[in-house]
Amino acid sequence: MGTLTHFRNVYLEAFENCRPAFIVVLLKIYSLFSVLMISMAIYAFAFRAINGFRF
């Protein structure tokens, strides 16, 4: 649990005192999009590994 708190703090500190504000919003949206894409890739790999890599 401490690791998640650490990642949260690092994420929040990365955007502290950043200007202009719209760039910060775009970067936050992009980071969430990246997490979504990585999660989908991990899910797809795990699903195919469980099912014997049948396409």
mmCIF entry with sequence, helices, sheets and N, C-alpha, C, O atoms, coordinates in Angstrom:
data_MODEL
# 
_entry.id   MODEL 
# 
_entity.id                         1 
_entity.type                       polymer 
_entity.pdbx_number_of_molecules   1 
# 
_entity_poly.entity_id                      1 
_entity_poly.type                           'polypeptide(L)' 
_entity_poly.nstd_linkage                   no 
_entity_poly.nstd_monomer                   no 
_entity_poly.pdbx_seq_one_letter_code       MGTLTHFRNVYLEAFENCRPAFIVVLLKIYSLFSVLMISMAIYAFAFRAINGFRF 
_entity_poly.pdbx_seq_one_letter_code_can   MGTLTHFRNVYLEAFENCRPAFIVVLLKIYSLFSVLMISMAIYAFAFRAINGFRF 
_entity_poly.pdbx_strand_id                 A 
# 
loop_
_entity_poly_seq.entity_id 
_entity_poly_seq.num 
_entity_poly_seq.mon_id 
_entity_poly_seq.hetero 
1 1  MET n 
1 2  GLY n 
1 3  THR n 
1 4  LEU n 
1 5  THR n 
1 6  HIS n 
1 7  PHE n 
1 8  ARG n 
1 9  ASN n 
1 10 VAL n 
1 11 TYR n 
1 12 LEU n 
1 13 GLU n 
1 14 ALA n 
1 15 PHE n 
1 16 GLU n 
1 17 ASN n 
1 18 CYS n 
1 19 ARG n 
1 20 PRO n 
1 21 ALA n 
1 22 PHE n 
1 23 ILE n 
1 24 VAL n 
1 25 VAL n 
1 26 LEU n 
1 27 LEU n 
1 28 LYS n 
1 29 ILE n 
1 30 TYR n 
1 31 SER n 
1 32 LEU n 
1 33 PHE n 
1 34 SER n 
1 35 VAL n 
1 36 LEU n 
1 37 MET n 
1 38 ILE n 
1 39 SER n 
1 40 MET n 
1 41 ALA n 
1 42 ILE n 
1 43 TYR n 
1 44 ALA n 
1 45 PHE n 
1 46 ALA n 
1 47 PHE n 
1 48 ARG n 
1 49 ALA n 
1 50 ILE n 
1 51 ASN n 
1 52 GLY n 
1 53 PHE n 
1 54 ARG n 
1 55 PHE n 
# 
_struct_asym.id          A 
_struct_asym.entity_id   1 
# 
loop_
_struct_conf.conf_type_id 
_struct_conf.id 
_struct_conf.pdbx_PDB_helix_id 
_struct_conf.beg_label_comp_id 
_struct_conf.beg_label_asym_id 
_struct_conf.beg_label_seq_id 
_struct_conf.pdbx_beg_PDB_ins_code 
_struct_conf.end_label_comp_id 
_struct_conf.end_label_asym_id 
_struct_conf.end_label_seq_id 
_struct_conf.pdbx_end_PDB_ins_code 
_struct_conf.beg_auth_comp_id 
_struct_conf.beg_auth_asym_id 
_struct_conf.beg_auth_seq_id 
_struct_conf.end_auth_comp_id 
_struct_conf.end_auth_asym_id 
_struct_conf.end_auth_seq_id 
_struct_conf.pdbx_PDB_helix_class 
_struct_conf.details 
_struct_conf.pdbx_PDB_helix_length 
HELX_P HELX_P1 AA1 GLY A 2  ? ALA A 14 ? GLY A 2  ALA A 14 1 ? 13 
HELX_P HELX_P2 AA2 ALA A 21 ? ILE A 50 ? ALA A 21 ILE A 50 1 ? 30 
# 
_struct_conf_type.id          HELX_P 
_struct_conf_type.criteria    ? 
_struct_conf_type.reference   ? 
# 
loop_
_atom_site.group_PDB 
_atom_site.id 
_atom_site.type_symbol 
_atom_site.label_atom_id 
_atom_site.label_alt_id 
_atom_site.label_comp_id 
_atom_site.label_asym_id 
_atom_site.label_entity_id 
_atom_site.label_seq_id 
_atom_site.pdbx_PDB_ins_code 
_atom_site.Cartn_x 
_atom_site.Cartn_y 
_atom_site.Cartn_z 
_atom_site.occupancy 
_atom_site.B_iso_or_equiv 
_atom_site.pdbx_formal_charge 
_atom_site.auth_seq_id 
_atom_site.auth_comp_id 
_atom_site.auth_asym_id 
_atom_site.auth_atom_id 
_atom_site.pdbx_PDB_model_num 
ATOM 1   N N  . MET A 1 1  ? 0.828  -1.195  0.000   1.00 0.00 ? 1  MET A N  1 
ATOM 2   C CA . MET A 1 1  ? 0.000  0.000   0.000   1.00 0.00 ? 1  MET A CA 1 
ATOM 3   C C  . MET A 1 1  ? 0.872  1.259   0.000   1.00 0.00 ? 1  MET A C  1 
ATOM 4   O O  . MET A 1 1  ? 0.499  2.278   -0.581  1.00 0.00 ? 1  MET A O  1 
ATOM 5   N N  . GLY A 1 2  ? 2.021  1.181   0.648   1.00 0.00 ? 2  GLY A N  1 
ATOM 6   C CA . GLY A 1 2  ? 2.913  2.326   0.682   1.00 0.00 ? 2  GLY A CA 1 
ATOM 7   C C  . GLY A 1 2  ? 3.443  2.693   -0.693  1.00 0.00 ? 2  GLY A C  1 
ATOM 8   O O  . GLY A 1 2  ? 3.706  3.863   -0.975  1.00 0.00 ? 2  GLY A O  1 
ATOM 9   N N  . THR A 1 3  ? 3.600  1.685   -1.551  1.00 0.00 ? 3  THR A N  1 
ATOM 10  C CA . THR A 1 3  ? 4.087  1.937   -2.908  1.00 0.00 ? 3  THR A CA 1 
ATOM 11  C C  . THR A 1 3  ? 3.085  2.763   -3.692  1.00 0.00 ? 3  THR A C  1 
ATOM 12  O O  . THR A 1 3  ? 3.469  3.689   -4.406  1.00 0.00 ? 3  THR A O  1 
ATOM 13  N N  . LEU A 1 4  ? 1.795  2.437   -3.568  1.00 0.00 ? 4  LEU A N  1 
ATOM 14  C CA . LEU A 1 4  ? 0.773  3.214   -4.270  1.00 0.00 ? 4  LEU A CA 1 
ATOM 15  C C  . LEU A 1 4  ? 0.733  4.656   -3.779  1.00 0.00 ? 4  LEU A C  1 
ATOM 16  O O  . LEU A 1 4  ? 0.559  5.585   -4.569  1.00 0.00 ? 4  LEU A O  1 
ATOM 17  N N  . THR A 1 5  ? 0.893  4.835   -2.481  1.00 0.00 ? 5  THR A N  1 
ATOM 18  C CA . THR A 1 5  ? 0.926  6.188   -1.929  1.00 0.00 ? 5  THR A CA 1 
ATOM 19  C C  . THR A 1 5  ? 2.129  6.952   -2.456  1.00 0.00 ? 5  THR A C  1 
ATOM 20  O O  . THR A 1 5  ? 2.032  8.142   -2.758  1.00 0.00 ? 5  THR A O  1 
ATOM 21  N N  . HIS A 1 6  ? 3.260  6.271   -2.566  1.00 0.00 ? 6  HIS A N  1 
ATOM 22  C CA . HIS A 1 6  ? 4.467  6.908   -3.100  1.00 0.00 ? 6  HIS A CA 1 
ATOM 23  C C  . HIS A 1 6  ? 4.263  7.327   -4.555  1.00 0.00 ? 6  HIS A C  1 
ATOM 24  O O  . HIS A 1 6  ? 4.619  8.443   -4.934  1.00 0.00 ? 6  HIS A O  1 
ATOM 25  N N  . PHE A 1 7  ? 3.686  6.430   -5.379  1.00 0.00 ? 7  PHE A N  1 
ATOM 26  C CA . PHE A 1 7  ? 3.424  6.770   -6.777  1.00 0.00 ? 7  PHE A CA 1 
ATOM 27  C C  . PHE A 1 7  ? 2.444  7.930   -6.889  1.00 0.00 ? 7  PHE A C  1 
ATOM 28  O O  . PHE A 1 7  ? 2.592  8.788   -7.759  1.00 0.00 ? 7  PHE A O  1 
ATOM 29  N N  . ARG A 1 8  ? 1.449  7.958   -6.016  1.00 0.00 ? 8  ARG A N  1 
ATOM 30  C CA . ARG A 1 8  ? 0.480  9.060   -6.012  1.00 0.00 ? 8  ARG A CA 1 
ATOM 31  C C  . ARG A 1 8  ? 1.182  10.378  -5.695  1.00 0.00 ? 8  ARG A C  1 
ATOM 32  O O  . ARG A 1 8  ? 0.929  11.391  -6.346  1.00 0.00 ? 8  ARG A O  1 
ATOM 33  N N  . ASN A 1 9  ? 2.063  10.364  -4.699  1.00 0.00 ? 9  ASN A N  1 
ATOM 34  C CA . ASN A 1 9  ? 2.792  11.586  -4.333  1.00 0.00 ? 9  ASN A CA 1 
ATOM 35  C C  . ASN A 1 9  ? 3.708  12.054  -5.461  1.00 0.00 ? 9  ASN A C  1 
ATOM 36  O O  . ASN A 1 9  ? 3.790  13.250  -5.743  1.00 0.00 ? 9  ASN A O  1 
ATOM 37  N N  . VAL A 1 10 ? 4.389  11.120  -6.097  1.00 0.00 ? 10 VAL A N  1 
ATOM 38  C CA . VAL A 1 10 ? 5.268  11.484  -7.216  1.00 0.00 ? 10 VAL A CA 1 
ATOM 39  C C  . VAL A 1 10 ? 4.451  12.090  -8.353  1.00 0.00 ? 10 VAL A C  1 
ATOM 40  O O  . VAL A 1 10 ? 4.852  13.088  -8.951  1.00 0.00 ? 10 VAL A O  1 
ATOM 41  N N  . TYR A 1 11 ? 3.292  11.477  -8.650  1.00 0.00 ? 11 TYR A N  1 
ATOM 42  C CA . TYR A 1 11 ? 2.416  11.977  -9.718  1.00 0.00 ? 11 TYR A CA 1 
ATOM 43  C C  . TYR A 1 11 ? 1.939  13.389  -9.417  1.00 0.00 ? 11 TYR A C  1 
ATOM 44  O O  . TYR A 1 11 ? 1.961  14.253  -10.294 1.00 0.00 ? 11 TYR A O  1 
ATOM 45  N N  . LEU A 1 12 ? 1.507  13.628  -8.186  1.00 0.00 ? 12 LEU A N  1 
ATOM 46  C CA . LEU A 1 12 ? 1.009  14.952  -7.829  1.00 0.00 ? 12 LEU A CA 1 
ATOM 47  C C  . LEU A 1 12 ? 2.124  15.998  -7.810  1.00 0.00 ? 12 LEU A C  1 
ATOM 48  O O  . LEU A 1 12 ? 1.899  17.140  -8.211  1.00 0.00 ? 12 LEU A O  1 
ATOM 49  N N  . GLU A 1 13 ? 3.304  15.633  -7.357  1.00 0.00 ? 13 GLU A N  1 
ATOM 50  C CA . GLU A 1 13 ? 4.427  16.567  -7.321  1.00 0.00 ? 13 GLU A CA 1 
ATOM 51  C C  . GLU A 1 13 ? 4.927  16.911  -8.717  1.00 0.00 ? 13 GLU A C  1 
ATOM 52  O O  . GLU A 1 13 ? 5.473  17.993  -8.932  1.00 0.00 ? 13 GLU A O  1 
ATOM 53  N N  . ALA A 1 14 ? 4.745  16.002  -9.662  1.00 0.00 ? 14 ALA A N  1 
ATOM 54  C CA . ALA A 1 14 ? 5.211  16.253  -11.026 1.00 0.00 ? 14 ALA A CA 1 
ATOM 55  C C  . ALA A 1 14 ? 4.472  17.417  -11.664 1.00 0.00 ? 14 ALA A C  1 
ATOM 56  O O  . ALA A 1 14 ? 5.030  18.115  -12.510 1.00 0.00 ? 14 ALA A O  1 
ATOM 57  N N  . PHE A 1 15 ? 3.226  17.635  -11.270 1.00 0.00 ? 15 PHE A N  1 
ATOM 58  C CA . PHE A 1 15 ? 2.423  18.687  -11.875 1.00 0.00 ? 15 PHE A CA 1 
ATOM 59  C C  . PHE A 1 15 ? 2.303  19.924  -10.987 1.00 0.00 ? 15 PHE A C  1 
ATOM 60  O O  . PHE A 1 15 ? 1.548  20.843  -11.306 1.00 0.00 ? 15 PHE A O  1 
ATOM 61  N N  . GLU A 1 16 ? 3.029  19.954  -9.893  1.00 0.00 ? 16 GLU A N  1 
ATOM 62  C CA . GLU A 1 16 ? 2.982  21.097  -8.995  1.00 0.00 ? 16 GLU A CA 1 
ATOM 63  C C  . GLU A 1 16 ? 3.690  22.295  -9.624  1.00 0.00 ? 16 GLU A C  1 
ATOM 64  O O  . GLU A 1 16 ? 4.792  22.161  -10.156 1.00 0.00 ? 16 GLU A O  1 
ATOM 65  N N  . ASN A 1 17 ? 3.065  23.448  -9.561  1.00 0.00 ? 17 ASN A N  1 
ATOM 66  C CA . ASN A 1 17 ? 3.624  24.709  -10.070 1.00 0.00 ? 17 ASN A CA 1 
ATOM 67  C C  . ASN A 1 17 ? 3.948  24.674  -11.565 1.00 0.00 ? 17 ASN A C  1 
ATOM 68  O O  . ASN A 1 17 ? 4.875  25.348  -12.013 1.00 0.00 ? 17 ASN A O  1 
ATOM 69  N N  . CYS A 1 18 ? 3.209  23.916  -12.315 1.00 0.00 ? 18 CYS A N  1 
ATOM 70  C CA . CYS A 1 18 ? 3.414  23.870  -13.767 1.00 0.00 ? 18 CYS A CA 1 
ATOM 71  C C  . CYS A 1 18 ? 2.512  24.893  -14.440 1.00 0.00 ? 18 CYS A C  1 
ATOM 72  O O  . CYS A 1 18 ? 1.369  25.099  -14.031 1.00 0.00 ? 18 CYS A O  1 
ATOM 73  N N  . ARG A 1 19 ? 3.032  25.519  -15.459 1.00 0.00 ? 19 ARG A N  1 
ATOM 74  C CA . ARG A 1 19 ? 2.264  26.481  -16.238 1.00 0.00 ? 19 ARG A CA 1 
ATOM 75  C C  . ARG A 1 19 ? 2.545  26.241  -17.697 1.00 0.00 ? 19 ARG A C  1 
ATOM 76  O O  . ARG A 1 19 ? 3.657  25.802  -17.991 1.00 0.00 ? 19 ARG A O  1 
ATOM 77  N N  . PRO A 1 20 ? 1.698  26.469  -18.605 1.00 0.00 ? 20 PRO A N  1 
ATOM 78  C CA . PRO A 1 20 ? 0.303  26.875  -18.519 1.00 0.00 ? 20 PRO A CA 1 
ATOM 79  C C  . PRO A 1 20 ? -0.597 25.709  -18.102 1.00 0.00 ? 20 PRO A C  1 
ATOM 80  O O  . PRO A 1 20 ? -0.243 24.541  -18.262 1.00 0.00 ? 20 PRO A O  1 
ATOM 81  N N  . ALA A 1 21 ? -1.745 26.048  -17.573 1.00 0.00 ? 21 ALA A N  1 
ATOM 82  C CA . ALA A 1 21 ? -2.637 25.060  -16.975 1.00 0.00 ? 21 ALA A CA 1 
ATOM 83  C C  . ALA A 1 21 ? -3.181 24.068  -17.997 1.00 0.00 ? 21 ALA A C  1 
ATOM 84  O O  . ALA A 1 21 ? -3.375 22.898  -17.666 1.00 0.00 ? 21 ALA A O  1 
ATOM 85  N N  . PHE A 1 22 ? -3.433 24.505  -19.232 1.00 0.00 ? 22 PHE A N  1 
ATOM 86  C CA . PHE A 1 22 ? -4.000 23.570  -20.212 1.00 0.00 ? 22 PHE A CA 1 
ATOM 87  C C  . PHE A 1 22 ? -3.010 22.478  -20.581 1.00 0.00 ? 22 PHE A C  1 
ATOM 88  O O  . PHE A 1 22 ? -3.417 21.368  -20.923 1.00 0.00 ? 22 PHE A O  1 
ATOM 89  N N  . ILE A 1 23 ? -1.713 22.774  -20.517 1.00 0.00 ? 23 ILE A N  1 
ATOM 90  C CA . ILE A 1 23 ? -0.695 21.748  -20.775 1.00 0.00 ? 23 ILE A CA 1 
ATOM 91  C C  . ILE A 1 23 ? -0.735 20.702  -19.662 1.00 0.00 ? 23 ILE A C  1 
ATOM 92  O O  . ILE A 1 23 ? -0.598 19.508  -19.930 1.00 0.00 ? 23 ILE A O  1 
ATOM 93  N N  . VAL A 1 24 ? -0.918 21.134  -18.436 1.00 0.00 ? 24 VAL A N  1 
ATOM 94  C CA . VAL A 1 24 ? -1.011 20.213  -17.309 1.00 0.00 ? 24 VAL A CA 1 
ATOM 95  C C  . VAL A 1 24 ? -2.209 19.288  -17.487 1.00 0.00 ? 24 VAL A C  1 
ATOM 96  O O  . VAL A 1 24 ? -2.110 18.083  -17.251 1.00 0.00 ? 24 VAL A O  1 
ATOM 97  N N  . VAL A 1 25 ? -3.333 19.846  -17.901 1.00 0.00 ? 25 VAL A N  1 
ATOM 98  C CA . VAL A 1 25 ? -4.535 19.037  -18.128 1.00 0.00 ? 25 VAL A CA 1 
ATOM 99  C C  . VAL A 1 25 ? -4.284 18.020  -19.239 1.00 0.00 ? 25 VAL A C  1 
ATOM 100 O O  . VAL A 1 25 ? -4.651 16.853  -19.104 1.00 0.00 ? 25 VAL A O  1 
ATOM 101 N N  . LEU A 1 26 ? -3.668 18.451  -20.323 1.00 0.00 ? 26 LEU A N  1 
ATOM 102 C CA . LEU A 1 26 ? -3.369 17.530  -21.427 1.00 0.00 ? 26 LEU A CA 1 
ATOM 103 C C  . LEU A 1 26 ? -2.418 16.415  -20.983 1.00 0.00 ? 26 LEU A C  1 
ATOM 104 O O  . LEU A 1 26 ? -2.602 15.261  -21.370 1.00 0.00 ? 26 LEU A O  1 
ATOM 105 N N  . LEU A 1 27 ? -1.416 16.740  -20.186 1.00 0.00 ? 27 LEU A N  1 
ATOM 106 C CA . LEU A 1 27 ? -0.477 15.731  -19.705 1.00 0.00 ? 27 LEU A CA 1 
ATOM 107 C C  . LEU A 1 27 ? -1.149 14.731  -18.774 1.00 0.00 ? 27 LEU A C  1 
ATOM 108 O O  . LEU A 1 27 ? -0.846 13.539  -18.818 1.00 0.00 ? 27 LEU A O  1 
ATOM 109 N N  . LYS A 1 28 ? -2.065 15.213  -17.928 1.00 0.00 ? 28 LYS A N  1 
ATOM 110 C CA . LYS A 1 28 ? -2.792 14.311  -17.032 1.00 0.00 ? 28 LYS A CA 1 
ATOM 111 C C  . LYS A 1 28 ? -3.695 13.380  -17.830 1.00 0.00 ? 28 LYS A C  1 
ATOM 112 O O  . LYS A 1 28 ? -3.777 12.192  -17.521 1.00 0.00 ? 28 LYS A O  1 
ATOM 113 N N  . ILE A 1 29 ? -4.369 13.896  -18.846 1.00 0.00 ? 29 ILE A N  1 
ATOM 114 C CA . ILE A 1 29 ? -5.213 13.061  -19.693 1.00 0.00 ? 29 ILE A CA 1 
ATOM 115 C C  . ILE A 1 29 ? -4.362 12.035  -20.423 1.00 0.00 ? 29 ILE A C  1 
ATOM 116 O O  . ILE A 1 29 ? -4.741 10.868  -20.523 1.00 0.00 ? 29 ILE A O  1 
ATOM 117 N N  . TYR A 1 30 ? -3.215 12.463  -20.932 1.00 0.00 ? 30 TYR A N  1 
ATOM 118 C CA . TYR A 1 30 ? -2.318 11.547  -21.639 1.00 0.00 ? 30 TYR A CA 1 
ATOM 119 C C  . TYR A 1 30 ? -1.796 10.456  -20.715 1.00 0.00 ? 30 TYR A C  1 
ATOM 120 O O  . TYR A 1 30 ? -1.691 9.301   -21.126 1.00 0.00 ? 30 TYR A O  1 
ATOM 121 N N  . SER A 1 31 ? -1.466 10.801  -19.477 1.00 0.00 ? 31 SER A N  1 
ATOM 122 C CA . SER A 1 31 ? -0.972 9.787   -18.546 1.00 0.00 ? 31 SER A CA 1 
ATOM 123 C C  . SER A 1 31 ? -2.062 8.772   -18.216 1.00 0.00 ? 31 SER A C  1 
ATOM 124 O O  . SER A 1 31 ? -1.766 7.584   -18.093 1.00 0.00 ? 31 SER A O  1 
ATOM 125 N N  . LEU A 1 32 ? -3.300 9.202   -18.072 1.00 0.00 ? 32 LEU A N  1 
ATOM 126 C CA . LEU A 1 32 ? -4.395 8.255   -17.824 1.00 0.00 ? 32 LEU A CA 1 
ATOM 127 C C  . LEU A 1 32 ? -4.642 7.368   -19.055 1.00 0.00 ? 32 LEU A C  1 
ATOM 128 O O  . LEU A 1 32 ? -4.915 6.174   -18.926 1.00 0.00 ? 32 LEU A O  1 
ATOM 129 N N  . PHE A 1 33 ? -4.541 7.966   -20.236 1.00 0.00 ? 33 PHE A N  1 
ATOM 130 C CA . PHE A 1 33 ? -4.676 7.201   -21.472 1.00 0.00 ? 33 PHE A CA 1 
ATOM 131 C C  . PHE A 1 33 ? -3.578 6.138   -21.565 1.00 0.00 ? 33 PHE A C  1 
ATOM 132 O O  . PHE A 1 33 ? -3.842 5.006   -21.969 1.00 0.00 ? 33 PHE A O  1 
ATOM 133 N N  . SER A 1 34 ? -2.369 6.497   -21.198 1.00 0.00 ? 34 SER A N  1 
ATOM 134 C CA . SER A 1 34 ? -1.248 5.556   -21.247 1.00 0.00 ? 34 SER A CA 1 
ATOM 135 C C  . SER A 1 34 ? -1.461 4.397   -20.275 1.00 0.00 ? 34 SER A C  1 
ATOM 136 O O  . SER A 1 34 ? -1.187 3.244   -20.610 1.00 0.00 ? 34 SER A O  1 
ATOM 137 N N  . VAL A 1 35 ? -1.943 4.700   -19.086 1.00 0.00 ? 35 VAL A N  1 
ATOM 138 C CA . VAL A 1 35 ? -2.225 3.647   -18.106 1.00 0.00 ? 35 VAL A CA 1 
ATOM 139 C C  . VAL A 1 35 ? -3.310 2.715   -18.643 1.00 0.00 ? 35 VAL A C  1 
ATOM 140 O O  . VAL A 1 35 ? -3.222 1.499   -18.478 1.00 0.00 ? 35 VAL A O  1 
ATOM 141 N N  . LEU A 1 36 ? -4.323 3.277   -19.277 1.00 0.00 ? 36 LEU A N  1 
ATOM 142 C CA . LEU A 1 36 ? -5.388 2.466   -19.863 1.00 0.00 ? 36 LEU A CA 1 
ATOM 143 C C  . LEU A 1 36 ? -4.841 1.544   -20.952 1.00 0.00 ? 36 LEU A C  1 
ATOM 144 O O  . LEU A 1 36 ? -5.197 0.367   -20.999 1.00 0.00 ? 36 LEU A O  1 
ATOM 145 N N  . MET A 1 37 ? -3.986 2.061   -21.822 1.00 0.00 ? 37 MET A N  1 
ATOM 146 C CA . MET A 1 37 ? -3.420 1.251   -22.900 1.00 0.00 ? 37 MET A CA 1 
ATOM 147 C C  . MET A 1 37 ? -2.522 0.135   -22.352 1.00 0.00 ? 37 MET A C  1 
ATOM 148 O O  . MET A 1 37 ? -2.579 -0.994  -22.840 1.00 0.00 ? 37 MET A O  1 
ATOM 149 N N  . ILE A 1 38 ? -1.711 0.433   -21.362 1.00 0.00 ? 38 ILE A N  1 
ATOM 150 C CA . ILE A 1 38 ? -0.851 -0.585  -20.765 1.00 0.00 ? 38 ILE A CA 1 
ATOM 151 C C  . ILE A 1 38 ? -1.699 -1.650  -20.080 1.00 0.00 ? 38 ILE A C  1 
ATOM 152 O O  . ILE A 1 38 ? -1.389 -2.838  -20.164 1.00 0.00 ? 38 ILE A O  1 
ATOM 153 N N  . SER A 1 39 ? -2.760 -1.237  -19.408 1.00 0.00 ? 39 SER A N  1 
ATOM 154 C CA . SER A 1 39 ? -3.651 -2.201  -18.748 1.00 0.00 ? 39 SER A CA 1 
ATOM 155 C C  . SER A 1 39 ? -4.313 -3.120  -19.765 1.00 0.00 ? 39 SER A C  1 
ATOM 156 O O  . SER A 1 39 ? -4.433 -4.323  -19.533 1.00 0.00 ? 39 SER A O  1 
ATOM 157 N N  . MET A 1 40 ? -4.741 -2.561  -20.887 1.00 0.00 ? 40 MET A N  1 
ATOM 158 C CA . MET A 1 40 ? -5.362 -3.382  -21.923 1.00 0.00 ? 40 MET A CA 1 
ATOM 159 C C  . MET A 1 40 ? -4.363 -4.362  -22.521 1.00 0.00 ? 40 MET A C  1 
ATOM 160 O O  . MET A 1 40 ? -4.725 -5.500  -22.820 1.00 0.00 ? 40 MET A O  1 
ATOM 161 N N  . ALA A 1 41 ? -3.127 -3.948  -22.700 1.00 0.00 ? 41 ALA A N  1 
ATOM 162 C CA . ALA A 1 41 ? -2.095 -4.837  -23.242 1.00 0.00 ? 41 ALA A CA 1 
ATOM 163 C C  . ALA A 1 41 ? -1.800 -5.977  -22.272 1.00 0.00 ? 41 ALA A C  1 
ATOM 164 O O  . ALA A 1 41 ? -1.654 -7.125  -22.693 1.00 0.00 ? 41 ALA A O  1 
ATOM 165 N N  . ILE A 1 42 ? -1.713 -5.676  -20.994 1.00 0.00 ? 42 ILE A N  1 
ATOM 166 C CA . ILE A 1 42 ? -1.470 -6.717  -19.989 1.00 0.00 ? 42 ILE A CA 1 
ATOM 167 C C  . ILE A 1 42 ? -2.645 -7.686  -19.932 1.00 0.00 ? 42 ILE A C  1 
ATOM 168 O O  . ILE A 1 42 ? -2.454 -8.899  -19.846 1.00 0.00 ? 42 ILE A O  1 
ATOM 169 N N  . TYR A 1 43 ? -3.857 -7.150  -19.980 1.00 0.00 ? 43 TYR A N  1 
ATOM 170 C CA . TYR A 1 43 ? -5.049 -8.000  -19.979 1.00 0.00 ? 43 TYR A CA 1 
ATOM 171 C C  . TYR A 1 43 ? -5.062 -8.912  -21.209 1.00 0.00 ? 43 TYR A C  1 
ATOM 172 O O  . TYR A 1 43 ? -5.324 -10.108 -21.084 1.00 0.00 ? 43 TYR A O  1 
ATOM 173 N N  . ALA A 1 44 ? -4.784 -8.366  -22.382 1.00 0.00 ? 44 ALA A N  1 
ATOM 174 C CA . ALA A 1 44 ? -4.795 -9.167  -23.598 1.00 0.00 ? 44 ALA A CA 1 
ATOM 175 C C  . ALA A 1 44 ? -3.742 -10.266 -23.541 1.00 0.00 ? 44 ALA A C  1 
ATOM 176 O O  . ALA A 1 44 ? -4.009 -11.399 -23.942 1.00 0.00 ? 44 ALA A O  1 
ATOM 177 N N  . PHE A 1 45 ? -2.558 -9.947  -23.052 1.00 0.00 ? 45 PHE A N  1 
ATOM 178 C CA . PHE A 1 45 ? -1.509 -10.955 -22.939 1.00 0.00 ? 45 PHE A CA 1 
ATOM 179 C C  . PHE A 1 45 ? -1.909 -12.037 -21.950 1.00 0.00 ? 45 PHE A C  1 
ATOM 180 O O  . PHE A 1 45 ? -1.740 -13.223 -22.232 1.00 0.00 ? 45 PHE A O  1 
ATOM 181 N N  . ALA A 1 46 ? -2.434 -11.648 -20.799 1.00 0.00 ? 46 ALA A N  1 
ATOM 182 C CA . ALA A 1 46 ? -2.839 -12.627 -19.785 1.00 0.00 ? 46 ALA A CA 1 
ATOM 183 C C  . ALA A 1 46 ? -3.974 -13.502 -20.309 1.00 0.00 ? 46 ALA A C  1 
ATOM 184 O O  . ALA A 1 46 ? -3.969 -14.712 -20.084 1.00 0.00 ? 46 ALA A O  1 
ATOM 185 N N  . PHE A 1 47 ? -4.931 -12.921 -20.993 1.00 0.00 ? 47 PHE A N  1 
ATOM 186 C CA . PHE A 1 47 ? -6.056 -13.682 -21.538 1.00 0.00 ? 47 PHE A CA 1 
ATOM 187 C C  . PHE A 1 47 ? -5.571 -14.723 -22.547 1.00 0.00 ? 47 PHE A C  1 
ATOM 188 O O  . PHE A 1 47 ? -6.015 -15.870 -22.530 1.00 0.00 ? 47 PHE A O  1 
ATOM 189 N N  . ARG A 1 48 ? -4.662 -14.312 -23.418 1.00 0.00 ? 48 ARG A N  1 
ATOM 190 C CA . ARG A 1 48 ? -4.142 -15.248 -24.428 1.00 0.00 ? 48 ARG A CA 1 
ATOM 191 C C  . ARG A 1 48 ? -3.248 -16.300 -23.786 1.00 0.00 ? 48 ARG A C  1 
ATOM 192 O O  . ARG A 1 48 ? -3.235 -17.447 -24.231 1.00 0.00 ? 48 ARG A O  1 
ATOM 193 N N  . ALA A 1 49 ? -2.505 -15.935 -22.753 1.00 0.00 ? 49 ALA A N  1 
ATOM 194 C CA . ALA A 1 49 ? -1.651 -16.903 -22.070 1.00 0.00 ? 49 ALA A CA 1 
ATOM 195 C C  . ALA A 1 49 ? -2.505 -17.941 -21.352 1.00 0.00 ? 49 ALA A C  1 
ATOM 196 O O  . ALA A 1 49 ? -2.162 -19.123 -21.348 1.00 0.00 ? 49 ALA A O  1 
ATOM 197 N N  . ILE A 1 50 ? -3.591 -17.526 -20.756 1.00 0.00 ? 50 ILE A N  1 
ATOM 198 C CA . ILE A 1 50 ? -4.479 -18.463 -20.057 1.00 0.00 ? 50 ILE A CA 1 
ATOM 199 C C  . ILE A 1 50 ? -5.168 -19.393 -21.038 1.00 0.00 ? 50 ILE A C  1 
ATOM 200 O O  . ILE A 1 50 ? -5.401 -20.560 -20.723 1.00 0.00 ? 50 ILE A O  1 
ATOM 201 N N  . ASN A 1 51 ? -5.499 -18.894 -22.223 1.00 0.00 ? 51 ASN A N  1 
ATOM 202 C CA . ASN A 1 51 ? -6.198 -19.688 -23.220 1.00 0.00 ? 51 ASN A CA 1 
ATOM 203 C C  . ASN A 1 51 ? -5.264 -20.390 -24.204 1.00 0.00 ? 51 ASN A C  1 
ATOM 204 O O  . ASN A 1 51 ? -5.716 -20.870 -25.243 1.00 0.00 ? 51 ASN A O  1 
ATOM 205 N N  . GLY A 1 52 ? -4.013 -20.453 -23.901 1.00 0.00 ? 52 GLY A N  1 
ATOM 206 C CA . GLY A 1 52 ? -3.073 -21.209 -24.736 1.00 0.00 ? 52 GLY A CA 1 
ATOM 207 C C  . GLY A 1 52 ? -2.661 -20.494 -26.002 1.00 0.00 ? 52 GLY A C  1 
ATOM 208 O O  . GLY A 1 52 ? -2.300 -21.159 -26.973 1.00 0.00 ? 52 GLY A O  1 
ATOM 209 N N  . PHE A 1 53 ? -2.695 -19.191 -26.043 1.00 0.00 ? 53 PHE A N  1 
ATOM 210 C CA . PHE A 1 53 ? -2.267 -18.386 -27.180 1.00 0.00 ? 53 PHE A CA 1 
ATOM 211 C C  . PHE A 1 53 ? -3.035 -18.726 -28.456 1.00 0.00 ? 53 PHE A C  1 
ATOM 212 O O  . PHE A 1 53 ? -2.474 -18.670 -29.550 1.00 0.00 ? 53 PHE A O  1 
ATOM 213 N N  . ARG A 1 54 ? -4.307 -19.075 -28.323 1.00 0.00 ? 54 ARG A N  1 
ATOM 214 C CA . ARG A 1 54 ? -5.143 -19.320 -29.490 1.00 0.00 ? 54 ARG A CA 1 
ATOM 215 C C  . ARG A 1 54 ? -5.682 -17.998 -29.991 1.00 0.00 ? 54 ARG A C  1 
ATOM 216 O O  . ARG A 1 54 ? -6.249 -17.227 -29.217 1.00 0.00 ? 54 ARG A O  1 
ATOM 217 N N  . PHE A 1 55 ? -5.512 -17.724 -31.278 1.00 0.00 ? 55 PHE A N  1 
ATOM 218 C CA . PHE A 1 55 ? -5.945 -16.454 -31.844 1.00 0.00 ? 55 PHE A CA 1 
ATOM 219 C C  . PHE A 1 55 ? -7.283 -16.593 -32.531 1.00 0.00 ? 55 PHE A C  1 
ATOM 220 O O  . PHE A 1 55 ? -7.806 -15.617 -33.068 1.00 0.00 ? 55 PHE A O  1 
# 
